[in-house]
């Protein structure tokens, strides 16, 4: 018996936020929305994928974004990715406290914290 991989990360979002989430995760991050099974779609929220990365956004009536918890998303071309987010008016806060990595933090439109990181060359 062994854990083999991470299937997805679920983040919470407030009711009615699906249009803003779609605009951010598809248009800004470049992910693809995937259909939820009908029984789960009735609960609201949305699912997104990019390669092996899967993020599920579930609706939580008394939603409050976490100030610390977050997914760490590996990217290639982190400088260009940061410029892309900035061009879409998303915050980009660089952090050099993880040796061997370039990384920054941002937030989705409902305040979920996201970490973006790339290994430094060499």
N, C-alpha and C positions, 0 to 999 in steps of 0.2 A: 504494500500500500504506500503510494507516493504522490505528493502533489506534482503535477506536471506542467502547469502553466496558469496564467491568470486569464480568465475568460472575459471579464469586463469590470469596470468600475462604475458604481452608481453614485450619482450626485443628486441632491434634492433641489427643487425649484418651487416657487409659489404657484398657486392656481392661475391660469390664464397667461403664463409666461412663454408658452410654446412658440408663438411667432418670433419673439425676441431671441429665444434659444436657437431656433432654426437659422435666423439671420446670422447669428454669431458663429455657431459651429459649422455651418455650411459655407457661408460667404466669407467669413473672416479666417477661420481655421482651415478651411478647405476639406472638411469631412463630408461624408455622404450620409444622408438620413436613410435608415433602413426601417421597413415597416415592423411595427410591433404585432404580435399575435392578437387577434381580435379581442380576446378576453382581457388582455393586458392593455390594449389601446383604449378600452372603455374607461380606464383609470386616469387617462391623460398622460402627459409626458412625451418624450421622444428618445429615440436611440440613434446613435451616430457611430460611423466606422471610418477608419483610414488605415489601410493595410491591416496589421494585426491589432491595432488600437480600437477598442470598443468602449464607448462611454454611453451610459444610460442616464437620462435625466428623469427622475420620478417626481411626481407632484406630492407636496407635503403642505397641508392646509396651514399649519403654523410655522412655515419655513423661516429659518434664520440661517444665513450663510455661516459656515465655520470659519473662524479666524486662523486656524492652524492646519486642519486636515486638508489634503489636496492630492490629486494625482500628479505624478511626475511624468511628463511626456517628452520622450526623446525625439529630437528633430535633427535634420541635416540643414546646413546653411542657417545657423541660428541668427546671425546678424540680419540676413534678408528676412527671416521670419519675424524678427522683432520690428523691422521697418514695416512689414505688412500689417501687423497688429496696430502699430502707431498710425499708419495711414487710415485705418478704420476707427480711429479714436479710442482704441483700447489702451489701457495703461500698460506700461512696460517698466518694471523695476529690476534693474540688474543686481546680481548678488554674486560676489566673488569668493564666498566662504566655503566652496566645495572644491578642494584641490583636484586638478586634472580635468575640470569641466568649465565650460561657459554656461551660464544659466541666468534666467530671469523669471520673475513672477508676473502674472497678470490676473485679471478677474473676468469672468463671463458677465453677461448683462444683469444677472441676479445676485452677483457678489461671490460666487464660488471661486476660491483661490485655485489657480493653475500654475504649475511649475513647468518650464520648458528648459531642457538641457541638452548639451552636446559635448562629447568628449573633446578635449583639446588635442590638437595634433602633437605627435611626438611621443 
